[in-house]
């Protein structure tokens, strides 16, 4: 072929000539055969969308030349097939859309142009909390309370599903977004508008990458960027490097997929994969089920990559059939993937593509492990947990330290709970939660937990009644097979009743601890422990009173709940002693892999998935009964404390404003490394002494009615006050943890919001100083919107997590990065200086800008607008302003 860019279109089946596809395998270009499979998905999208959405033939050429240009910051557009949202990020997205319709109308445009173009699915999974547990009616009572608290939000979302086309709402009580995507929403291959093409997705949740385990290329983006994608704007991305992760060998019999992903997370953090794709290959992949792969892909944000891709193979095809997808469509999917060279055989090394670099892991070397006490990448072998925790107790305050005085390491506090006496100590487990789509999507670990619970009960073991135990599956299918296999009753006997279908403890919706437990922890200043099968354990995220939190597989969650402490060596110490005086060790009740697989083969069947998902959109009676307005423009209620028209578009005109130099800015906060989006914009409880609490109280609400920060993301007045409100915030200006800072003109120590308000009233711009990995964690857009509303004009950091940098760009906040080898320490910055950031008239991607201090010091930093499109957004004051002007004109 003389022209490799000719779009070769042919029917998949001669009997169905209208069902066509772009046959990339006939490009007859050796470059295609060497491309990583994840890059092939980008190439197909570029070819399919040529001459649309800003995609040009030069973009196709760049992708084909991936190996040569991957290090050169080459910008390519990408149009994903779908968008998914959860309600914590979905509500502010719909609020923005409603406000954008108002803004377009004011500018003389058609407000209904603000409407999703590509399919968007919003799953309500973030609102339910563990208010009730250890009782048979916990599920119903938690769901009732969820509707009582969130009725106004849910009515608003129902309005959105009616006012906007192409937006589907999956009601509360259905499951967790990523598990529902894996088991039901994902197509693997799209069949739309007469064409077959690879499924791809972006989502307003960082763990959207879970779908990569099924062979659907997907990753998390900020809510702001997702809104633009829904309106037809392509994602502007730098063509990524692709790290090949070669898996070899077979896992040991006692190892779970959780142990594998925690091991991978630690190693890939050390390799350094931020902003890169990771693609898995090698014969070891063939040993992993789709659920195992999805677990590994789910935690992609924890090791920092953009995507964690497992190409489609025969196991993927088998999973589609197992989960009740239409067999005829599945067979078309397989034939299409074979035709375009995208069906992978992991045992055939001749299919291995080129990678930027290769990292190898022998699965046989993986051992049972946990991660903690404060970060997902801090893996600890189970055999070392007791020793590691005791070292952390005395270590300096930090990611692996609590700085407890040596004479207090063995402190004990006695307390009474429900008429019985108990003791708490450092390391006592007070929360044990089987939660999160990371693990509840995997039948092997869930059935493993159920079988362990069965053996534990039969051996006479129990869980202390004050420990807050819970089970929150990611879909109704989980409950179905746990019940059918006969293990559900044993889980309930240990306190692990189903408390809801949602994210719950994993995102900090863990509900209150018993008051006697809180009093004991406070009295002894104890480092109490949460153990959860989730994907994040950042400080202050799981619960305010669990300073140490460990990620673990579901069976280990139960084991530590039975033990009641993290300070146990399972190999040498018994889990407990039964009524007969017999010591029961973990090895006595741990189920074998053969046991688990036999139960899984018998009880995890296609009929379950079909039965659960065929009624998913109609099964919730409370949702069906909601009454929502039908107007295309939303009627804002000024009395609402949940839904409020945001100020982002106030005064917006069609004319662009030239960006100006930031003069004499004060530093609002100065941070070290690994400041997460949980630190910047917490999702959990609203503290009673916080600015947000004072605002809600002034609106007539009681503390019981505060709900959570996450539930109030539709109200900017609450969210601005909740910015930097995490109780574990470590600001260098303050010698203790807490959401406060120094107001330098007065020298007063104030809540962060109050200080920012004073600066704003005096007309002073603000910046934030930070270390490495600024903005790690969840893809919450309020971590950028909040600082914007506080008056933060720029952030100066050593490095950024990908999604948060994109969110800052989307809000018009400048992400500045120190030059290599420089940081606040090497430059002698205290944060008490005033900063002038010179913004040149002509800007280009990743250019250096000059920063002048009032001390006379001058240095340079990189302005992290990485593409020309991002500079366009900046000139417009943010991506949403750009879209409004585009729609209005």
Rosetta blueprint (number, residue, H / E / L):
1 X L
2 X L
3 X L
4 X L
5 X L
6 X L
7 X L
8 X L
9 X E
10 X E
11 X E
12 X L
13 X L
14 X H
15 X H
16 X H
17 X L
18 X L
19 X L
20 X E
21 X E
22 X E
23 X L
24 X H
25 X H
26 X H
27 X H
28 X L
29 X L
30 X H
31 X H
32 X H
33 X H
34 X H
35 X L
36 X L
37 X H
38 X H
39 X H
40 X H
41 X H
42 X H
43 X H
44 X H
45 X H
46 X H
47 X H
48 X H
49 X L
50 X L
51 X L
52 X L
53 X L
54 X L
55 X L
56 X L
57 X H
58 X H
59 X H
60 X H
61 X H
62 X H
63 X H
64 X H
65 X L
66 X H
67 X H
68 X H
69 X H
70 X L
71 X L
72 X L
73 X L
74 X L
75 X E
76 X E
77 X E
78 X E
79 X L
80 X L
81 X L
82 X E
83 X E
84 X E
85 X E
86 X E
87 X H
88 X H
89 X H
90 X H
91 X H
92 X H
93 X H
94 X H
95 X H
96 X H
97 X H
98 X H
99 X H
100 X H
101 X H
102 X H
103 X H
104 X H
105 X H
106 X H
107 X L
108 X L
109 X L
110 X L
111 X H
112 X H
113 X H
114 X L
115 X L
116 X L
117 X L
118 X L
119 X E
120 X E
121 X E
122 X E
123 X E
124 X L
125 X L
126 X L
127 X L
128 X L
129 X L
130 X L
131 X L
132 X L
133 X L
134 X L
135 X L
136 X L
137 X L
138 X H
139 X H
140 X H
141 X H
142 X H
143 X H
144 X H
145 X H
146 X H
147 X H
148 X H
149 X H
150 X H
151 X H
152 X H
153 X H
154 X H
155 X H
156 X H
157 X H
158 X H
159 X H
160 X H
161 X H
162 X H
163 X H
164 X L
165 X L
166 X L
167 X E
168 X E
169 X E
170 X E
171 X L
172 X L
173 X L
174 X L
175 X E
176 X L
177 X H
178 X H
179 X H
180 X H
181 X H
182 X H
183 X H
184 X H
185 X H
186 X L
187 X L
188 X L
189 X E
190 X E
191 X E
192 X E
193 X L
194 X L
195 X E
196 X E
197 X E
198 X E
199 X L
200 X E
201 X E
202 X E
203 X E
204 X L
205 X L
206 X H
207 X H
208 X H
209 X H
210 X H
211 X H
212 X H
213 X H
214 X H
215 X L
216 X L
217 X E
218 X E
219 X E
220 X E
221 X L
222 X L
223 X H
224 X H
225 X H
226 X H
227 X H
228 X H
229 X H
230 X H
231 X L
232 X L
233 X L
234 X L
235 X E
236 X E
237 X E
238 X E
239 X L
240 X L
241 X L
242 X E
243 X E
244 X E
245 X E
246 X E
247 X E
248 X E
249 X L
250 X L
251 X L
252 X L
253 X L
254 X L
255 X L
256 X L
257 X H
258 X H
259 X H
260 X H
261 X H
262 X H
263 X H
264 X H
265 X H
266 X H
267 X H
268 X H
269 X H
270 X H
271 X H
272 X L
273 X L
274 X L
275 X L
276 X L
277 X E
278 X E
279 X E
280 X E
281 X E
282 X L
283 X H
284 X H
285 X H
286 X H
287 X H
288 X L
289 X L
290 X H
291 X H
292 X H
293 X H
294 X H
295 X H
296 X H
297 X H
298 X H
299 X L
300 X H
301 X H
302 X H
303 X H
304 X L
305 X L
306 X L
307 X E
308 X E
309 X E
310 X L
311 X L
312 X L
313 X L
314 X H
315 X H
316 X H
317 X H
318 X H
319 X H
320 X H
321 X H
322 X H
323 X L
324 X L
325 X L
326 X L
327 X H
328 X H
329 X H
330 X H
331 X H
332 X H
333 X H
334 X H
335 X H
336 X H
337 X H
338 X H
339 X H
340 X L
341 X L
342 X L
343 X L
344 X L
345 X L
346 X L
347 X L
348 X L
349 X H
350 X H
351 X H
352 X L
353 X L
354 X L
355 X L
356 X L
357 X E
358 X E
359 X E
360 X E
361 X E
362 X E
363 X H
364 X H
365 X H
366 X L
367 X L
368 X L
369 X E
370 X E
371 X E
372 X L
373 X L
374 X L
375 X L
376 X L
377 X L
378 X L
379 X E
380 X E
381 X E
382 X H
383 X H
384 X H
385 X H
386 X H
387 X H
388 X H
389 X H
390 X H
391 X H
392 X H
393 X H
394 X H
395 X L
396 X L
397 X L
398 X E
399 X L
400 X L
401 X E
402 X L
403 X L
404 X L
405 X L
406 X H
407 X H
408 X H
409 X L
410 X L
411 X L
412 X E
413 X E
414 X E
415 X E
416 X E
417 X E
418 X L
419 X L
420 X E
421 X E
422 X E
423 X E
424 X E
425 X E
426 X L
427 X L
428 X E
429 X E
430 X E
431 X E
432 X E
433 X E
434 X E
435 X L
436 X L
437 X H
438 X H
439 X H
440 X H
441 X L
442 X L
443 X H
444 X H
445 X H
446 X H
447 X H
448 X H
449 X H
450 X H
451 X H
452 X H
453 X H
454 X H
455 X H
456 X H
457 X H
458 X H
459 X L
460 X L
461 X L
462 X L
463 X L
464 X L
465 X L
466 X L
467 X L
468 X E
469 X E
470 X E
471 X E
472 X L
473 X L
474 X L
475 X E
476 X H
477 X H
478 X H
479 X H
480 X H
481 X H
482 X H
483 X H
484 X H
485 X L
486 X L
487 X L
488 X H
489 X H
490 X H
491 X H
492 X H
493 X H
494 X L
495 X L
496 X L
497 X L
498 X E
499 X L
500 X L
501 X L
502 X L
503 X L
504 X H
505 X H
506 X H
507 X H
508 X L
509 X L
510 X L
511 X L
512 X L
513 X L
514 X L
515 X H
516 X H
517 X H
518 X H
519 X H
520 X H
521 X H
522 X H
523 X H
524 X H
525 X L
526 X L
527 X L
528 X L
529 X E
530 X E
531 X E
532 X E
533 X L
534 X L
535 X L
536 X L
537 X L
538 X L
539 X L
540 X L
541 X L
542 X L
543 X L
544 X L
545 X L
546 X L
547 X L
548 X E
549 X E
550 X E
551 X E
552 X L
553 X L
554 X H
555 X H
556 X H
557 X H
558 X H
559 X H
560 X H
561 X H
562 X H
563 X H
564 X L
565 X E
566 X L
567 X L
568 X L
569 X L
570 X L
571 X L
572 X L
573 X L
574 X L
575 X L
576 X E
577 X E
578 X L
579 X L
580 X L
581 X L
582 X L
583 X E
584 X E
585 X L
586 X H
587 X H
588 X H
589 X H
590 X L
591 X L
592 X L
593 X H
594 X H
595 X H
596 X H
597 X H
598 X H
599 X H
600 X H
601 X H
602 X H
603 X H
604 X L
605 X L
606 X H
607 X H
608 X H
609 X H
610 X H
611 X H
612 X H
613 X H
614 X L
615 X L
616 X L
617 X L
618 X L
619 X L
620 X L
621 X H
622 X H
623 X H
624 X H
625 X L
626 X L
627 X L
628 X L
629 X L
630 X L
631 X L
632 X L
633 X L
634 X L
635 X L
636 X L
637 X L
638 X L
639 X L
640 X L
641 X L
642 X L
643 X L
644 X L
645 X L
646 X L
647 X H
648 X H
649 X H
650 X L
651 X L
652 X L
653 X L
654 X L
655 X L
656 X L
657 X L
658 X L
659 X L
660 X L
661 X L
662 X E
663 X E
664 X E
665 X E
666 X E
667 X E
668 X E
669 X E
670 X E
671 X L
672 X L
673 X L
674 X L
675 X L
676 X E
677 X H
678 X H
679 X H
680 X H
681 X E
682 X L
683 X L
684 X L
685 X E
686 X L
687 X L
688 X L
689 X L
690 X L
691 X H
692 X H
693 X H
694 X H
695 X H
696 X H
697 X H
698 X H
699 X L
700 X L
701 X L
702 X L
703 X H
704 X H
705 X H
706 X L
707 X L
708 X E
709 X L
710 X H
711 X H
712 X H
713 X L
714 X L
715 X L
716 X H
717 X H
718 X H
719 X H
720 X H
721 X H
722 X L
723 X E
724 X L
725 X L
726 X L
727 X L
728 X L
729 X L
730 X L
731 X L
732 X L
733 X L
734 X L
735 X L
736 X L
737 X L
738 X L
739 X L
740 X E
741 X E
742 X E
743 X E
744 X L
745 X L
746 X L
747 X L
748 X E
749 X E
750 X E
751 X E
752 X H
753 X H
754 X H
755 X H
756 X H
757 X H
758 X H
759 X H
760 X H
761 X H
762 X L
763 X L
764 X L
765 X L
766 X E
767 X E
768 X E
769 X E
770 X L
771 X L
772 X L
773 X L
774 X E
775 X L
776 X E
777 X L
778 X L
779 X L
780 X L
781 X L
782 X H
783 X H
784 X H
785 X H
786 X H
787 X H
788 X H
789 X H
790 X H
791 X L
792 X E
793 X E
794 X E
795 X E
796 X E
797 X E
798 X L
799 X L
800 X E
801 X L
802 X H
803 X H
804 X H
805 X H
806 X H
807 X H
808 X H
809 X H
810 X H
811 X L
812 X L
813 X L
814 X E
815 X E
816 X E
817 X E
818 X E
819 X L
820 X L
821 X L
822 X L
823 X L
824 X H
825 X H
826 X H
827 X H
828 X L
829 X L
830 X L
831 X L
832 X L
833 X L
834 X L
835 X E
836 X E
837 X E
838 X L
839 X L
840 X L
841 X L
842 X L
843 X L
844 X L
845 X L
846 X L
847 X L
848 X E
849 X E
850 X E
851 X E
852 X E
853 X E
854 X L
855 X L
856 X L
857 X L
858 X E
859 X E
860 X E
861 X E
862 X E
863 X E
864 X L
865 X L
866 X L
867 X L
868 X H
869 X H
870 X H
871 X H
872 X H
873 X H
874 X H
875 X H
876 X L
877 X L
878 X L
879 X H
880 X H
881 X H
882 X H
883 X H
884 X H
885 X H
886 X H
887 X H
888 X H
889 X L
